[in-house]
């Protein structure tokens, strides 16, 4: 297992750690320690940063593998899905927004699985990468409670989430358009 694939695996391993810090409350409504949610945000951001790093290293060292092409987008989907579901639970994200984003993620994963049966690996598109970046930025802003901009009364998390939603739908439609040949078989 090469370094890029290890970084992808580390992103997956960090998901339960992130969720523990974000959701663990004892008793209900009280966190274990001050700024626990900020620790969760930092873990999410660090885990998200491994996405760009693993791809960069894989390309630079010529270590792009089919395992990496499959696991990298899956790790992104798992991390974003865990964050969105947790934020819905906390009341920070509306369920319908999370549902649309998650539906797109499952649909694209399904398209990739259908393609894999035919021996075709569908790599992340540029639109898919923009989608991931906008989702990570929006979720990070929400996790950080819009800090530092909230200090001056500016709240960007929810507007950024709607921008991410738009890119999510557009990139999903783009994958569907590209996969029409596979679906017609």
FIRONU-145151 format. One record per residue: residue in one letter; x, y, z of N, C-alpha, C, O in turn. Coordinates in nm, 2 decimals, decimal comma. Each point is the difference from the previous one (the first is absolute). Layout:
! FIRONU-145151
<A <X Y Z> <X Y Z> <X Y Z> <X Y Z>>
...
This chain:
! FIRONU-145151
<X <0,09 -0,12 0,00> <-0,09 0,12 0,00> <0,09 0,12 0,00> <0,09 0,02 0,09>>
<X <-0,11 0,07 -0,19> <0,09 0,12 -0,01> <-0,06 0,11 0,09> <-0,10 -0,01 0,06>>
<X <0,18 0,12 -0,05> <-0,03 0,11 0,09> <-0,13 0,07 -0,04> <-0,08 0,02 0,09>>
<X <0,05 0,00 -0,22> <-0,13 0,06 -0,03> <-0,12 -0,08 0,05> <-0,10 0,05 0,06>>
<X <0,11 -0,18 -0,07> <-0,11 -0,09 0,04> <0,00 0,00 0,16> <-0,11 -0,01 0,05>>
<X <0,22 0,02 0,01> <0,00 0,01 0,15> <-0,07 0,13 0,05> <-0,07 -0,01 0,10>>
<X <0,10 0,12 -0,17> <-0,07 0,12 0,03> <-0,15 -0,01 -0,01> <-0,08 0,05 0,08>>
<X <0,04 -0,11 -0,19> <-0,15 -0,02 -0,02> <-0,05 -0,09 0,11> <-0,11 0,03 0,05>>
<X <0,18 -0,13 -0,01> <-0,05 -0,09 0,11> <0,00 0,08 0,13> <-0,09 -0,02 0,08>>
<X <0,19 0,11 -0,06> <0,00 0,08 0,12> <-0,13 0,09 0,01> <-0,05 0,03 0,10>>
<X <0,01 0,02 -0,22> <-0,12 0,09 -0,01> <-0,12 -0,08 0,05> <-0,09 0,05 0,08>>
<X <0,08 -0,18 -0,12> <-0,11 -0,08 0,05> <0,01 -0,03 0,15> <-0,10 0,00 0,07>>
<X <0,22 -0,03 -0,02> <0,02 -0,03 0,14> <-0,04 0,12 0,08> <-0,04 -0,01 0,12>>
<X <0,07 0,13 -0,17> <-0,03 0,13 0,08> <-0,15 0,02 0,01> <-0,04 0,09 0,09>>
<X <-0,05 -0,15 -0,17> <-0,14 0,03 0,01> <-0,06 -0,03 0,13> <-0,07 0,09 0,06>>
<X <0,09 -0,21 0,00> <-0,06 -0,02 0,14> <0,06 0,09 0,10> <-0,07 0,03 0,10>>
<X <0,20 0,01 -0,11> <0,06 0,09 0,09> <-0,07 0,14 -0,01> <-0,04 0,06 0,11>>
<X <0,02 -0,02 -0,23> <-0,07 0,13 -0,02> <-0,14 0,00 0,06> <-0,04 0,09 0,07>>
<X <-0,03 -0,20 -0,10> <-0,14 -0,01 0,05> <-0,01 -0,01 0,15> <-0,09 0,05 0,06>>
<X <0,19 -0,12 0,00> <0,00 0,00 0,14> <0,01 0,13 0,07> <-0,07 0,04 0,09>>
<X <0,17 0,04 -0,15> <0,01 0,14 0,06> <-0,12 0,09 -0,03> <-0,03 0,08 0,08>>
<X <-0,03 -0,10 -0,20> <-0,11 0,08 -0,03> <-0,13 -0,03 0,08> <-0,07 0,09 0,04>>
<X <0,05 -0,22 -0,02> <-0,13 -0,04 0,05> <0,00 -0,05 0,15> <-0,11 0,00 0,06>>
<X <0,22 -0,04 -0,01> <0,00 -0,05 0,14> <-0,03 0,11 0,10> <0,07 0,10 0,01>>
<X <-0,18 -0,13 0,06> <-0,05 0,10 0,10> <-0,03 -0,08 0,13> <-0,07 -0,10 -0,01>>
<X <0,12 0,15 0,12> <-0,03 -0,07 0,13> <-0,03 0,10 0,10> <0,09 0,09 0,03>>
<X <-0,20 -0,08 0,04> <-0,13 -0,05 -0,04> <-0,05 0,07 -0,13> <0,07 0,10 -0,04>>
<X <-0,18 -0,14 -0,01> <-0,05 0,06 -0,13> <0,00 0,15 0,01> <-0,05 0,06 0,10>>
<X <0,11 0,00 -0,20> <0,01 0,15 -0,01> <0,12 0,06 0,06> <0,03 0,12 -0,02>>
<X <0,06 -0,20 0,08> <0,12 0,05 0,06> <0,12 -0,08 -0,06> <-0,01 -0,12 -0,01>>
<X <0,11 0,19 -0,04> <0,12 -0,06 -0,06> <0,09 -0,05 0,11> <-0,01 0,05 0,12>>
<X <0,10 -0,13 -0,16> <0,10 -0,05 0,10> <0,10 0,11 0,04> <0,05 0,00 0,11>>
<X <-0,01 0,08 -0,20> <0,09 0,11 0,03> <-0,03 0,12 -0,09> <-0,06 -0,01 -0,11>>
<X <0,11 0,13 0,15> <-0,03 0,12 -0,08> <0,06 -0,01 -0,14> <0,11 -0,06 -0,02>>
<X <-0,18 0,11 -0,07> <0,05 0,01 -0,14> <0,01 -0,14 -0,07> <0,08 -0,01 -0,10>>
<X <-0,15 -0,08 0,15> <0,00 -0,14 -0,06> <-0,04 0,01 -0,14> <0,05 -0,07 -0,09>>
<X <-0,15 0,16 0,06> <-0,05 0,01 -0,14> <0,11 0,06 -0,09> <0,01 -0,03 -0,12>>
<X <0,08 0,11 0,17> <0,11 0,06 -0,08> <0,10 -0,11 -0,03> <0,06 0,00 -0,10>>
<X <-0,04 -0,09 0,20> <0,10 -0,11 -0,02> <-0,06 -0,09 -0,11> <0,07 -0,04 -0,09>>
<X <-0,20 0,02 0,09> <-0,06 -0,08 -0,11> <0,02 0,07 -0,13> <0,03 -0,07 -0,10>>
<X <-0,05 0,20 0,09> <0,02 0,08 -0,12> <0,14 -0,02 -0,05> <0,02 -0,02 -0,12>>
<X <0,08 0,03 0,21> <0,14 -0,01 -0,04> <0,03 -0,14 -0,06> <0,07 -0,02 -0,10>>
<X <-0,13 -0,08 0,17> <0,02 -0,14 -0,05> <-0,06 -0,01 -0,14> <0,05 -0,07 -0,09>>
<X <-0,17 0,12 0,07> <-0,07 0,00 -0,13> <0,09 0,07 -0,11> <0,02 -0,06 -0,11>>
<X <0,03 0,17 0,14> <0,08 0,08 -0,09> <0,13 -0,08 -0,03> <0,04 -0,01 -0,12>>
<X <0,02 -0,05 0,22> <0,13 -0,07 -0,03> <-0,03 -0,13 -0,08> <0,07 -0,03 -0,09>>
<X <-0,18 -0,04 0,12> <-0,04 -0,11 -0,08> <-0,03 0,04 -0,14> <0,04 -0,07 -0,10>>
<X <-0,11 0,18 0,08> <-0,03 0,05 -0,13> <0,13 0,04 -0,08> <0,01 -0,02 -0,12>>
<X <0,09 0,07 0,19> <0,12 0,04 -0,06> <0,08 -0,12 -0,06> <0,08 0,02 -0,10>>
<X <-0,10 -0,14 0,16> <0,07 -0,11 -0,06> <-0,05 -0,04 -0,14> <0,07 -0,06 -0,07>>
<X <-0,19 0,11 0,04> <-0,05 -0,02 -0,14> <0,09 0,06 -0,10> <0,04 -0,07 -0,10>>
<X <-0,01 0,19 0,11> <0,09 0,07 -0,10> <0,14 -0,05 0,01> <0,07 -0,02 -0,10>>
<X <-0,03 -0,01 0,22> <0,14 -0,05 0,02> <0,02 -0,14 -0,06> <0,10 -0,02 -0,07>>
<X <-0,19 -0,07 0,09> <0,02 -0,13 -0,06> <0,00 0,00 -0,15> <0,07 -0,07 -0,07>>
<X <-0,16 0,15 0,01> <0,00 0,01 -0,15> <0,13 0,06 -0,05> <0,05 -0,04 -0,10>>
<X <-0,01 0,15 0,17> <0,13 0,06 -0,05> <0,11 -0,10 0,01> <0,08 -0,01 -0,10>>
<X <-0,06 -0,06 0,21> <0,11 -0,09 0,01> <-0,01 -0,11 -0,10> <0,10 -0,04 -0,06>>
<X <-0,22 -0,01 0,04> <-0,02 -0,11 -0,10> <0,04 0,04 -0,14> <0,07 -0,08 -0,07>>
<X <-0,11 0,20 0,03> <0,04 0,04 -0,13> <0,15 0,03 -0,01> <0,06 -0,03 -0,10>>
<X <-0,01 0,10 0,20> <0,14 0,04 0,00> <0,09 -0,12 0,00> <0,11 0,00 -0,07>>
<X <-0,14 -0,11 0,14> <0,08 -0,12 0,01> <-0,04 -0,11 -0,09> <0,05 -0,11 0,00>>
<X <-0,15 0,15 -0,09> <-0,05 -0,10 -0,09> <-0,05 -0,13 0,07> <0,03 -0,11 -0,04>>
<X <-0,11 0,14 0,15> <-0,05 -0,11 0,08> <-0,15 -0,01 -0,01> <-0,07 -0,04 0,10>>
<X <0,01 0,09 -0,21> <-0,14 -0,01 -0,02> <-0,04 -0,14 -0,02> <0,05 -0,07 -0,08>>
<X <-0,15 0,02 0,17> <-0,04 -0,14 -0,01> <-0,15 -0,01 -0,01> <-0,07 0,10 0,03>>
<X <0,02 -0,21 -0,08> <-0,14 -0,02 -0,01> <-0,07 0,00 0,14> <-0,11 0,05 0,02>>
<X <0,19 -0,10 0,08> <-0,05 0,00 0,14> <-0,02 0,15 0,04> <-0,10 0,03 0,06>>
<X <0,20 0,05 -0,09> <-0,01 0,14 0,04> <-0,11 0,07 -0,08> <-0,07 0,09 0,06>>
<X <0,05 -0,12 -0,18> <-0,10 0,06 -0,08> <-0,14 -0,03 0,06> <-0,10 0,08 -0,01>>
<X <0,09 -0,20 0,06> <-0,13 -0,04 0,06> <-0,01 0,05 0,15> <-0,11 0,05 0,03>>
<X <0,21 -0,07 0,05> <-0,01 0,03 0,14> <0,00 0,15 0,03> <-0,06 0,05 0,09>>
<X <0,13 0,03 -0,17> <0,01 0,15 0,02> <-0,14 0,06 0,00> <-0,04 0,07 0,10>>
<X <-0,04 -0,09 -0,21> <-0,13 0,07 0,01> <-0,09 -0,07 0,10> <-0,09 0,07 0,06>>
<X <0,11 -0,20 -0,03> <-0,08 -0,06 0,10> <0,03 0,06 0,14> <-0,10 0,02 0,08>>
<X <0,22 0,00 -0,05> <0,04 0,06 0,12> <-0,06 0,14 0,02> <-0,04 0,04 0,10>>
<X <0,04 0,04 -0,21> <-0,06 0,13 0,00> <-0,15 -0,01 0,03> <-0,05 0,08 0,08>>
<X <-0,02 -0,17 -0,15> <-0,14 -0,02 0,03> <-0,03 -0,04 0,14> <-0,10 0,05 0,06>>
<X <0,18 -0,14 -0,01> <-0,02 -0,04 0,14> <0,02 0,11 0,10> <-0,08 0,02 0,09>>
<X <0,18 0,06 -0,11> <0,03 0,12 0,09> <-0,11 0,10 -0,01> <-0,05 0,05 0,10>>
<X <0,01 -0,01 -0,22> <-0,10 0,10 -0,02> <-0,14 -0,05 0,05> <-0,07 0,07 0,06>>
<X <0,04 -0,20 -0,09> <-0,12 -0,06 0,05> <-0,01 0,00 0,15> <-0,10 0,04 0,06>>
<X <0,21 -0,08 0,01> <0,00 0,00 0,14> <-0,02 0,14 0,06> <-0,07 0,02 0,10>>
<X <0,14 0,08 -0,16> <-0,02 0,14 0,04> <-0,14 0,05 -0,01> <-0,06 0,05 0,09>>
<X <0,01 -0,08 -0,21> <-0,14 0,05 -0,03> <-0,10 -0,06 0,09> <-0,09 0,07 0,06>>
<X <0,09 -0,20 -0,04> <-0,09 -0,07 0,09> <0,01 0,05 0,14> <-0,10 0,02 0,07>>
<X <0,22 0,00 -0,03> <0,03 0,05 0,14> <-0,06 0,14 0,01> <-0,05 0,03 0,11>>
<X <0,07 0,05 -0,21> <-0,04 0,14 0,01> <-0,16 0,01 -0,01> <-0,06 0,09 0,06>>
<X <0,00 -0,18 -0,13> <-0,15 -0,01 0,01> <-0,04 -0,04 0,14> <-0,09 0,07 0,05>>
<X <0,15 -0,16 0,01> <-0,03 -0,04 0,14> <0,02 0,11 0,09> <-0,08 0,02 0,10>>
<X <0,18 0,07 -0,12> <0,02 0,11 0,09> <-0,09 0,12 -0,04> <0,00 0,10 0,07>>
<X <-0,07 -0,11 -0,18> <-0,09 0,11 -0,04> <0,07 0,11 -0,07> <-0,06 0,11 -0,02>>
<X <0,18 -0,13 -0,03> <0,08 0,10 -0,07> <-0,02 0,00 -0,15> <0,03 0,09 -0,07>>
<X <-0,09 -0,20 0,02> <-0,02 -0,02 -0,15> <-0,14 -0,05 -0,01> <-0,04 -0,09 0,08>>
<X <-0,04 0,14 -0,18> <-0,13 -0,06 -0,02> <0,01 -0,13 -0,07> <0,09 -0,03 -0,08>>
<X <-0,18 -0,06 0,11> <0,00 -0,14 -0,05> <-0,01 0,00 -0,15> <0,06 -0,09 -0,06>>
<X <-0,14 0,17 0,00> <-0,02 -0,01 -0,15> <0,13 0,03 -0,07> <0,02 -0,06 -0,11>>
<X <0,06 0,16 0,16> <0,13 0,03 -0,07> <0,09 -0,12 0,01> <0,06 -0,04 -0,09>>
<X <-0,05 -0,02 0,21> <0,08 -0,12 0,02> <-0,05 -0,11 -0,08> <0,08 -0,07 -0,06>>
<X <-0,21 0,05 0,05> <-0,05 -0,11 -0,08> <0,04 0,01 -0,15> <0,04 -0,10 -0,06>>
<X <-0,05 0,22 0,00> <0,03 0,02 -0,14> <0,15 -0,03 -0,02> <0,04 -0,07 -0,10>>
<X <0,04 0,12 0,19> <0,15 -0,02 -0,01> <0,03 -0,15 0,01> <0,07 -0,06 -0,08>>
<X <-0,13 -0,01 0,18> <0,02 -0,14 0,02> <-0,05 -0,08 -0,12> <0,06 -0,10 -0,04>>
<X <-0,18 0,14 -0,01> <-0,05 -0,08 -0,12> <0,09 0,01 -0,11> <0,02 -0,10 -0,07>>
<X <0,04 0,21 0,04> <0,09 0,02 -0,11> <0,13 -0,09 0,03> <0,04 -0,07 -0,10>>
<X <0,00 0,07 0,22> <0,12 -0,08 0,03> <-0,02 -0,15 -0,02> <0,08 -0,07 -0,06>>
<X <-0,20 0,02 0,10> <-0,03 -0,14 -0,02> <-0,02 -0,03 -0,15> <0,04 -0,10 -0,05>>
<X <-0,11 0,19 -0,02> <-0,02 -0,02 -0,14> <0,13 -0,01 -0,08> <0,02 -0,09 -0,08>>
<X <0,08 0,18 0,11> <0,13 0,00 -0,07> <0,07 -0,13 0,04> <0,07 -0,06 -0,08>>
<X <-0,07 0,02 0,21> <0,06 -0,12 0,04> <-0,06 -0,12 -0,08> <0,08 -0,09 -0,04>>
<X <-0,21 0,09 0,03> <-0,06 -0,10 -0,08> <0,04 -0,01 -0,15> <0,03 -0,10 -0,05>>
<X <-0,02 0,22 -0,01> <0,05 0,01 -0,13> <0,14 -0,06 -0,01> <0,04 -0,07 -0,10>>
<X <0,05 0,10 0,20> <0,13 -0,05 0,00> <0,00 -0,15 0,01> <0,08 -0,07 -0,06>>
<X <-0,17 0,02 0,14> <0,00 -0,15 0,02> <-0,05 -0,07 -0,13> <0,06 -0,10 -0,04>>
<X <-0,15 0,16 -0,03> <-0,05 -0,05 -0,13> <0,12 0,00 -0,10> <0,02 -0,10 -0,07>>
<X <0,05 0,21 0,07> <0,11 0,01 -0,09> <0,11 -0,10 0,03> <0,06 -0,06 -0,09>>
<X <-0,04 0,04 0,22> <0,11 -0,10 0,05> <-0,03 -0,14 -0,05> <0,09 -0,08 -0,03>>
<X <-0,22 0,04 0,02> <-0,04 -0,13 -0,05> <0,05 -0,02 -0,14> <0,04 -0,11 -0,04>>
<X <-0,04 0,22 -0,04> <0,05 0,00 -0,14> <0,15 0,03 0,00> <0,06 0,01 -0,11>>
<X <0,01 -0,01 0,22> <0,14 0,03 0,00> <0,04 0,15 -0,02> <0,12 0,03 -0,03>>
<X <-0,22 0,06 0,05> <0,03 0,14 -0,03> <0,01 0,07 0,14> <-0,09 -0,02 0,09>>
<X <0,19 0,10 -0,07> <0,02 0,07 0,12> <-0,04 0,15 -0,03> <0,06 0,06 -0,09>>
<X <-0,16 -0,01 0,16> <-0,04 0,14 -0,02> <0,07 0,08 0,10> <-0,04 0,00 0,12>>
<X <0,14 0,08 -0,16> <0,07 0,09 0,09> <-0,08 0,12 0,03> <-0,10 0,03 -0,07>>
<X <0,14 0,04 0,17> <-0,07 0,13 0,04> <0,02 0,10 -0,11> <0,11 0,02 -0,06>>
<X <-0,22 0,05 0,02> <0,01 0,10 -0,10> <0,03 0,13 0,06> <0,01 0,01 0,12>>
<X <0,02 0,09 -0,20> <0,03 0,13 0,05> <-0,12 0,06 0,08> <0,02 0,06 0,10>>
<X <-0,14 -0,08 -0,16> <-0,12 0,05 0,07> <-0,01 -0,08 0,14> <-0,05 0,06 0,09>>
<X <0,08 -0,19 -0,09> <-0,01 -0,07 0,12> <0,10 0,05 0,10> <-0,03 0,00 0,12>>
<X <0,15 0,04 -0,16> <0,09 0,06 0,09> <-0,04 0,13 0,06> <0,02 0,03 0,11>>
<X <-0,08 0,05 -0,20> <-0,05 0,13 0,05> <-0,12 -0,02 0,10> <-0,01 0,07 0,10>>
<X <-0,07 -0,17 -0,13> <-0,11 -0,04 0,09> <0,06 -0,03 0,14> <-0,05 0,04 0,10>>
<X <0,15 -0,13 -0,10> <0,06 -0,04 0,12> <0,06 0,12 0,08> <-0,02 0,01 0,12>>
<X <0,09 0,08 -0,19> <0,06 0,11 0,06> <-0,11 0,09 0,06> <0,01 0,05 0,12>>
<X <-0,12 -0,02 -0,19> <-0,10 0,09 0,05> <-0,07 -0,07 0,12> <-0,04 0,07 0,09>>
<X <0,02 -0,20 -0,10> <-0,06 -0,07 0,12> <0,09 0,01 0,12> <-0,05 0,03 0,11>>
<X <0,18 -0,05 -0,12> <0,09 0,00 0,11> <0,01 0,14 0,06> <0,00 0,02 0,12>>
<X <0,00 0,09 -0,21> <0,01 0,13 0,05> <-0,13 0,04 0,08> <0,00 0,06 0,10>>
<X <-0,12 -0,10 -0,16> <-0,12 0,03 0,07> <-0,02 -0,07 0,13> <-0,03 0,06 0,10>>
<X <0,06 -0,19 -0,10> <0,00 -0,08 0,13> <0,09 0,06 0,10> <-0,03 0,01 0,12>>
<X <0,15 0,02 -0,17> <0,10 0,06 0,10> <-0,05 0,13 0,06> <0,02 0,02 0,12>>
<X <-0,08 0,07 -0,20> <-0,05 0,12 0,05> <-0,11 -0,02 0,10> <-0,01 0,06 0,10>>
<X <-0,08 -0,16 -0,13> <-0,10 -0,03 0,10> <0,05 -0,06 0,12> <-0,04 0,04 0,11>>
<X <0,14 -0,13 -0,12> <0,06 -0,06 0,12> <0,07 0,10 0,09> <0,00 0,00 0,12>>
<X <0,06 0,10 -0,19> <0,07 0,11 0,07> <-0,09 0,11 0,05> <0,05 0,11 0,05>>
<X <-0,18 -0,13 -0,07> <-0,10 0,11 0,03> <0,04 0,13 -0,06> <-0,02 0,11 0,06>>
<X <0,06 -0,12 -0,19> <0,04 0,12 -0,08> <0,11 0,08 0,05> <0,03 0,11 -0,04>>
<X <0,05 -0,17 0,14> <0,12 0,07 0,05> <0,10 0,01 -0,11> <0,02 -0,09 -0,07>>
<X <0,05 0,20 0,06> <0,01 0,12 0,08> <-0,10 0,11 -0,04> <-0,02 0,10 0,06>>
<X <-0,05 -0,13 -0,18> <-0,09 0,11 -0,05> <-0,12 0,03 0,09> <-0,06 0,11 0,00>>
<X <0,02 -0,21 0,08> <-0,11 0,02 0,10> <0,03 0,11 0,10> <-0,09 0,06 0,06>>
<X <0,21 -0,04 -0,04> <0,04 0,11 0,10> <-0,05 0,13 -0,05> <-0,04 0,08 0,09>>
<X <0,03 -0,06 -0,22> <-0,05 0,13 -0,05> <-0,14 -0,01 -0,05> <-0,05 0,08 -0,08>>
<X <-0,01 -0,20 0,11> <-0,14 -0,01 -0,04> <-0,03 -0,06 -0,13> <-0,11 0,01 -0,05>>
<X <0,21 -0,06 -0,02> <-0,02 -0,06 -0,13> <-0,01 -0,15 0,01> <0,09 -0,07 0,06>>
<X <-0,19 0,01 -0,12> <-0,03 -0,14 0,01> <0,00 -0,06 -0,14> <-0,09 0,04 -0,08>>
<X <0,19 -0,12 0,05> <0,01 -0,05 -0,14> <-0,03 -0,15 -0,02> <-0,01 -0,04 -0,11>>
<X <0,00 -0,03 0,22> <-0,01 -0,15 -0,01> <-0,12 -0,04 -0,08> <0,01 -0,08 -0,09>>
<X <-0,13 0,13 0,12> <-0,12 -0,04 -0,07> <0,00 0,04 -0,15> <-0,03 -0,08 -0,09>>
<X <0,07 0,21 0,06> <0,01 0,03 -0,14> <0,10 -0,08 -0,08> <-0,02 -0,04 -0,11>>
<X <0,13 0,00 0,18> <0,10 -0,08 -0,07> <-0,05 -0,14 -0,02> <0,03 -0,07 -0,10>>
<X <-0,12 0,02 0,19> <-0,06 -0,13 -0,01> <-0,09 0,00 -0,12> <-0,01 -0,11 -0,08>>
<X <-0,06 0,21 0,05> <-0,09 0,01 -0,12> <0,08 0,00 -0,12> <-0,04 -0,05 -0,11>>
<X <0,15 0,12 0,11> <0,09 0,00 -0,12> <0,06 -0,14 -0,02> <0,00 -0,05 -0,11>>
<X <0,03 -0,02 0,22> <0,05 -0,14 -0,01> <-0,11 -0,09 -0,06> <0,02 -0,09 -0,08>>
<X <-0,15 0,12 0,12> <-0,11 -0,08 -0,04> <-0,02 0,02 -0,16> <-0,02 -0,10 -0,07>>
<X <0,04 0,22 0,03> <-0,01 0,02 -0,15> <0,11 -0,07 -0,07> <-0,03 -0,07 -0,10>>
<X <0,15 0,07 0,14> <0,11 -0,07 -0,06> <-0,02 -0,15 0,01> <0,04 -0,08 -0,09>>
<X <-0,10 0,03 0,20> <-0,03 -0,14 0,02> <-0,10 -0,05 -0,11> <0,03 -0,10 -0,06>>
<X <-0,13 0,18 0,04> <-0,10 -0,04 -0,10> <0,06 0,00 -0,14> <-0,02 -0,09 -0,08>>
<X <0,09 0,20 0,05> <0,05 0,02 -0,13> <0,10 -0,12 -0,03> <0,00 -0,06 -0,11>>
<X <0,09 0,03 0,20> <0,10 -0,10 -0,02> <-0,06 -0,14 -0,01> <0,04 -0,08 -0,08>>
<X <-0,15 0,06 0,16> <-0,07 -0,13 -0,01> <-0,07 -0,01 -0,14> <0,01 -0,11 -0,06>>
<X <-0,07 0,21 0,01> <-0,05 -0,01 -0,14> <0,10 -0,02 -0,10> <-0,02 -0,07 -0,10>>
<X <0,14 0,13 0,12> <0,11 -0,02 -0,09> <0,05 -0,14 0,00> <0,02 -0,06 -0,11>>
<X <-0,01 -0,01 0,22> <0,04 -0,14 0,01> <-0,11 -0,08 -0,07> <0,04 -0,10 -0,07>>
<X <-0,16 0,13 0,09> <-0,11 -0,08 -0,06> <0,00 0,02 -0,15> <-0,02 -0,10 -0,07>>
<X <0,05 0,22 0,02> <0,01 0,02 -0,14> <0,11 -0,09 -0,06> <-0,01 -0,06 -0,11>>
<X <0,13 0,06 0,18> <0,11 -0,07 -0,05> <-0,02 -0,15 0,01> <0,06 -0,08 -0,08>>
<X <-0,14 0,03 0,17> <-0,02 -0,14 0,02> <-0,12 -0,06 -0,07> <-0,03 -0,11 0,01>>
<X <-0,03 0,20 -0,10> <-0,12 -0,05 -0,07> <0,03 -0,13 -0,09> <-0,08 -0,09 0,00>>
<X <0,20 0,09 -0,05> <0,04 -0,12 -0,09> <0,00 -0,13 0,09> <-0,04 -0,10 -0,04>>
<X <0,09 0,12 0,16> <0,01 -0,12 0,09> <-0,14 -0,04 0,04> <-0,02 -0,12 0,01>>
<X <-0,07 0,21 0,02> <-0,13 -0,03 0,05> <-0,09 -0,06 -0,11> <-0,09 -0,07 0,03>>
<X <0,13 0,09 -0,16> <-0,08 -0,05 -0,11> <0,02 -0,14 -0,03> <-0,07 -0,06 -0,08>>
<X <0,17 0,00 0,14> <0,04 -0,14 -0,03> <-0,10 -0,10 0,06> <0,02 -0,12 -0,01>>
